[in-house]
Amino acid sequence: MKTLFNFTTAAAALLFASAAHSQAPAPLKVGFMLPATGTFASLGNNIESGFKLFVQEQGGKLGGREIQYFKVDDESDPSKATDNVNKLIKRDQVDVLVGTVHSGVALAMAKAAKESNTLLIVPNAGADAITGPMCGPNIVRSSFSNWQPGYSTGVVMAQKGYKRAMTITWNYAAGNETVKGFAEAFEKGGGKVMKDLTLPFPNVEFQALLTEIAAQKPDAVFAFFAGGGAVKFVKDYAAAGLNKSIPLYGSGFLTDGTLEAQGSAAQGIFTTLHYADNLDTPRNNAFRKSYALTYKANADVYAVQGYDAAQILAAGLNAVKGDFSKRDAMTTAMRKVVVDSPRGKFTISPAGNPVQDMFLRQATGNYNEFRSVAVKALADPARGCKL
């Protein structure tokens, strides 16, 4: 009799466990569309690493949901963007898109996300239109708008008393919009942009443009480059001797994730961005330690943006207890969250962009060191956004 009781008890427990397992929600499908090759490959890798680190810290789940990852290399090529994003939306049927670095690719992603009503979290690309005319409740950014670092550098350079500046960048959305933000603040502060210099993306033949800078003799230069292009530009600028006579400033991406490769050429360069490597806060110190232990590498702004993309997603999922069908409540919660970021706490604007402090940093050794707050709680103007 006792044996029969034990058997039926065990059988009941097995049935209960089986029923509970069958009721467990399916994994949430997260699709990474990031560069895995080309000049921005390391940026994409660090974004993915930051995102996965936060998920790992939550025990591998967000809002009680297991996370299943899908990946597409976007190649930083806008002409392939629509086909690539549809691999994730239509083929893999992901619940959430995370991407990307290149603004031109991100614009195509945002268009596809709006058309399919897929949730999109942008962990880098700052294309102003994403939180401007293309804004939508299903699109949120964990990084910045191109306008923000450009504008904050313009504020700093005007305050330093520079009157005549030249700008240089790739002729694509990120570069043009960053320069436009810079000019807005610099000229508001009493400066004048003498000339905007551009070259096609991802061209790195800078010599003719550097010769023009030397001939024009501006008080200072503002540059936007990132990744491998930023490495070569900073080295070429120093090799031409311009760093000795014409101070070089930039959006923080000029020196973020690139300092080791730039070496002595980058030392002393001032940039503005929403993150500095040596922010001495418990949150940043813990993040950097965790990242270093996990990946045997130093975190950078790209890792922070990936980490915060996961934090924003978690805020939405927690609010609906993992029930992804409650999309309206989820996306509302994602906009109401105060993100406890390694960069410092920030909020999300109604248009879906971080409202955040912009820091003045200086390249010192292999770190972009904090010098001051350039602009407090800077909000992108979200021009053209209609929600």
N, C-alpha and C positions, 0 to 999 in steps of 0.2 A: 504493500500500500504506500509506504513511504517513498519507494522508488518511482511509483506512478505519479505521486504528488510532485516530486522533483522534476520528473520529465515534463509534466503539464506546465509547471511554473516556468521551466526553461523555455518551453515552446512559446508560451505567452509572451515572455520577455523578448524572444527573437522576433515574434510577429510585431510587437510594439516598436522595437528598434527599426524593423524593416519599414513600418508605416511612417515613422518619424523621418527616416532617411528619404523616403519617397516624397515627403512633403517639403524637404529642404529646397530652397530656391535654387534655380540654375545659376551657374556662375555668370557674373556680369562681364560682358564682352567689351574690352577696351582696345581700340585700334590705334596704334602708334603710326602716324605718318610723319616721319622725320628723315633728315638726310643721313644716310649711312656711308655715302661716298662723296668725294669732292671737297671743296674748301670748307664746308660747314659740317663735315662728318663728326668731328670731335664735339661740336655743340649739340648735335642730335644725341650722341651717346650720353653726354652728361645730363641732358634733360630726362632721358629714359631712366638713367641711374637714380636721379633725384626722385622721380615719381615712384619707382619701385622701392626705394628706401622707406618712404613714408608708409606704403602699404605693408612692407615687412615689419615696421614698428607697430603696426596695428594687428599683428598676428596673421597677416596675409589676407585680411578681409576688410572691406569698407561697408559700413552699415549692415554688418552681418552677412555680406555677400562675398563669396570667393571671387577672385578676379582672374579672368582668362585673357591673355594678351595675344594680339595679332599685330603684325608689322609689315609695313611697306616702305621701301626706300624711295623718297620723293625726288632724289637726285638734284634737288634745288632747281628743278626745271619746270617753269610754269606751263610749258606746252604739253607736258605729260601729266599735269596735276589732276585734271578731271578724270582721266582714265584711272590714275592711281587711287584717288579717293573713292571711286566707285568700286574698286576691288574690296575695300573695307566695308562700304555701305551695302552694296548689293551681293557680292560674293560671300563675304564673311558675316554680313548682317550684324555688325557691331552695334552695341548700345551707345557707346561714347567714342567720339573721335578726339585724339590728342595730337595736335600739330599746328604749325610747324615753325621752322626758322625763317625761311625765305618769304618775304612779304607777298611777292607775286604768286607763289604757290598757295599761301594762306588765303588769299582773296578767292581763289578757285575753290578751296576747301569750304570757305564760308558760304559761297554761293550754293554749293552742293548740299551743305548742311541745312541751309534754309529751305531749299526745294524739297528735301526728304524729311525735314523736321528731326534731324539727328542732333543730339547734344554734342556741341563742339567746345572743347577747352583749348585755348591757344596759349602754349607755354613759352612763346618767344615772339614770333612775328608781330611787329608793331604797326602794321598797315592801318593808317588812321581810319579808313573806311569801315573796318571791321567793327569798331565801336562808334562809327559815324553813320553814313547812309545805309550800311549793311547790318546795322545792329538788330538784334532780335533776342527774345527771352531765352532761346536755346543756345546762345553764344556768349561765352564769358572768357576773360583773359586773365592769366596769372602773372603777366609780365609788365607791359608798358605799352603806351602808344608811341609811335615814332616821334611825335610832337614833344613828348615829355623830356627825354634827355637832351634834345636839341634846344628846347626852350630854356631849360635850367642852365645849360652851358652858356647860352646867350646872356642870361642874368649875371652869371659869374664874370664873364669877360667884360661886360659893360661896367660892372662894379669895380673891376681892376683898372679901369680908365683907358682901355684900348678904344681907339676911335675908328681905325681902318682895319678891316679884316677881309680875308679871302676864305672861301670854302672849297673843299675838294671831296668828292665822293664818287661812287658808282652811279651811273644814270639808271636807277631803278627806284621802285616805290620807297623802300626803306631809306635810301640815301637822300632822295629828293625831299621827302617829308621831314626827315630829321633836320636837314639844312633849312627848310622853310620855318620850322619851329625855332631854330637858332636865330635866324634873321629877325623874326617877330620880336623876340626878347631883346636882342642886341640893339636893334634900331630904336625900340621903345626906350632903351637905356641911354640913347644918345650916340650910338655907334653907327657906322655905315659899312655895308658889305660892298666892297669894291668890285668883286667878280666871283661868280660861281664856276668852278672847274669840275668837269665830269669826264668819265670814261666808261665804256660799256662794261657790264658785269659779265664774267668775273675777271676782266682784263687787269693785269698788274704791270703794264708798261708805263711807269710814272714819269720817266725822265723829262719828257717835253713839258709836262705840267709843272714839275719842280723848277725847271728853267724859267718858266713864266712867273712863278712865285718869287724867285730870286730877283727877277727884273722889276717886278711891281713893288717889292719891299713893303708889304702890309705890316701893321703893328703886330699882328698875330694871325695864325691860321686855325680854322676849325675843320676837322676831318671826321668823316664817317666811313669806316671800313670794319670788317670783322673777319675772324678766322684767319686762314692763310693769307688772304689779301692784306689784312692789317699787319701781319708780320713783315711782309715785304715792304709795305709803304713806310712803316716806321724806320726800318733799316735803311731804305733808300733816302728818306728825309735826312737822317743823320749822316749818311755817306756823302750827301751833297753839301754838308756843312751848315744846313739851314737851321738846325736845332741850336746853333751857337748865336744866331742873330735874330731869328723870328720864332717866338714861342709857339709850340704846337699844342693845341687843345683838341678834345674830341668827345664825342659820345663815348660812354664807358666801354663800349664793345671794341674800341680801338686797342685797348690793353687788357681786356678780360679774357682769360684763358690763353693768352698769347705771350705773356711777359717772359716766360722761360725761353721761348724761341727768339724773342726780340733782343734779349740780353741787354747790354749797356746802352743800346740805341734808345730804349724806352725810358730810361731812368729820369725821373723828375717830371714826366708828362702829367698834366692835370686833365682829369676827365670828370664828368658827372654821370651818376647812375643811381639806381635805387638799391644798390648793395655795395658794401665795401668788405674786403676780406677780413679785416681785423676789427670788425664791430665787436666790442668787448661786452657782450651781453650773455647771460646764461643760455638763452635760446640759441644764439648763433654758435657759441662755444660747444654746446652739446651736439648740434647739427654737424659741425665740422669734424668733431671727433668721431661721431657715428659714421659719417661718410668715408673718412679716412680709414677706419677699421674695416668697413665693408668692401671698399673698392681699391684700397692701397693707393689713393690719389687725393689731391686737395680738391675740395668743392670750389665751385665758382658760381657766378650769377645764373648760369644756365641750369646747374644742378638745383639751385634755390627755386627757380621758376618751375622746374619739373616737380619738385617736392611740394610746392604750394598749389600746383594744379591738382595734385592728389588730395591735398587738404580741402580745397574748394569742393571737389567731387564728394569727399567724405561728409562735408557739412550738409550737402543736399541729401545724400543717402541716409544719414543719421536722422534727418528731420522726418523722413517717411518710413523709417525702420526698414530700409532696404527695398521698399516696394517701388520699383522703377516705373510702374504704371501711373503713379501719382506725380506725373511730370510737372504740373503747374506748381504744386506745393514744393517740389524739389528745387526747381529753378528759382523760385522766390527765396528759398532758404539760402541758396548759393549766393544770392545778391545781398542778403542781410548779414552774412557771416563777417565777423572780425577775424581776419586770418592772423594767427600767431606765427608769423614768419621769422626765419633767421634774419631777414632784412629789417625787422621791426614790425609791429602790428600795422595792418592796413585794412581798409574797407574797399568795397566794390561799388562803383558808381551805378546809377540806374541803367546806363548804357553798357555796363559789363566790364569796365576797365578799372584797374587798381587806382585808388586815391592814396598816394604814398609820398613819403619824404624822398627828396632827391639829394644825394650826397656829393660833395666835392671830394675827390680822391686824388692821391698822387702815387705814381708808380715808384715803388721803393723795393729793390731786390725783386723777388718774384711775387710781390703782393701789391694790390691796389689799396693803399692805406687811407683810412678816413681822415679828413682834415676838418670838415665842417658840414652843416646842413645847408645845401645850396638854396633849396626852396622847400618849405614845410608843406606837407599834405597837398601836393600838386595834383590837381584834377584835370584830366584831358577835357577840352571843351566840347567833345562829342558833336562837332558840327554836322548837321544833316541827319542826326539820329531821331527817328520818330517811332516810339513804342506805343 
